């Protein structure tokens, strides 16, 4: 059989600030069992390589779990206990990478640390990465706004618009609860904080677009059909320059129109 390269991703759930451990864990709740007000996190660990021709395994998922709980959780618990209020998680991510790369018997491809259900930081590379401290960290954060729009192409007549867009072409428009996710590359130390990025997104997109009719109230969509594709592109264009001026690099904007439909720019 020809060797095939695969990307295997494993999510490890864990809690910090928990003094006792049952040694079991619930899978969803992580290890140890939550008690009081612990900090709950999820760490996605991705490895890349060719599966073993006999077992079909690239690496046992239990080995990934064990590496995180042996090399990462106790190390983080010390920092959480000593001064968690001032910790900058992105500055810890290169060390997380270094520890896992040495502990997992497969080439590490990426790690993503989900700090909340809507905010994550990640770093990616490969076996040739020699200094994780020099690799940008990607900050992801989700936002939301409510707006109305009408799908209508000015270059088409009414009949063509109705045939193409159906009920989405009704003259009075219709609404969505949009979600927006920005992915911003920053240095592991320095660059804009999440608060600065949130301020830029709030000023340039959320406050401008929330509870508006996109076609009628916003000059950027007066002649541009506000499809989810165009909304993602316009949001990116509005955010790229101010985020760059703050010291970050906007890598991507994703806009969800519904739970089933989203668009990312650039692709």
Buried (B, 14 or more C-beta within 10 A) or exposed (E): EEEEEEEBBBBBBBBBBBEEEEEEBEEEBBBBBBEEEBBBBBBBBBBBBEBEEEEEEBBBBEBBBBBBBEBBBEBBBEBBEEEEEEEBBBBBBBBBBBBBBEBBEBBBBBBBBBBEEEBBBBBBBEEEBEEBEEBBBBBBBBBEBEBBBBBBBEEBEEEEBBEEBEEBBEEEBEEBEBBBBBBBBBBBEEBBBBEBBBBBBBEBBBEBBBEBBBBEBBEBBEEBBBBBBBBBBBBBBBBBEBBEEBBBBBBBBBBBBEEEEBBBBEE
